[in-house]
Amino acid sequence: MRFEARELKSYAEPVTASQLREGEIYFSVQFADESMLIPIVGTWAFAGRNLDPEDEAGSLYFQDVESYRQGVRYDSRTSDDASFQVQTDGSIKHIFEYERALELLMACSLRRKKNLG
């Protein structure tokens, strides 16, 4: 099996708040270290905007993919059947569409080969 070759950018391309679509799957990619050799990856469904009446404008809700696929939604959840993270418009620099997340991980793989031998 051979994976399609591609040119990797030297910068990340996170999704913007205006690109988010309810029900679509997104990936959080963060790194545990400053050298960006240890990725932390999560899979999230975009649940919607301002789902709580007390939200400040621009609150973005992401739900764990497992509970989302089981049909749990924000307004039907119980305390332990779903996990949500709430972000603001300016704090989603770690949220990516699949291809952009894959490119970050590919760049990480190249750094690891270089630094870890």
Phi, psi and omega in degrees: 000137179234135180268141180304129177286148178206155175276126180265138178281157181273005181223158180277152177235076180291161176290151174261160181301324181289340179276341184296136178235129181303133179089349179280154181263135179229164184235130173268133177230118176227169182235140182279347184225159181291335179281354180058047178253346183239095182281147172241117187241137176227153180245126187225146170261138176282116186270337178141183182248142171048054184283341178254135181302337181270002180296147168280155181303140178090013177283126183246126184255128174241135184243144177303140188294328182297310181290326178297316180292337177278358177094003177288137177231164185307315184281352179244007184285159167246179188296338185231014182257359179204153177240132180236146167238138181248126180238166173252165182313317185274002185242031180246034179290356179251008182253129187225153165286163188307307185298321179291322176295318179300318179297322176298318180291326176294318177297322176298317179301318178294319177298318181297316178300319181291317186270332184255356178079000000 
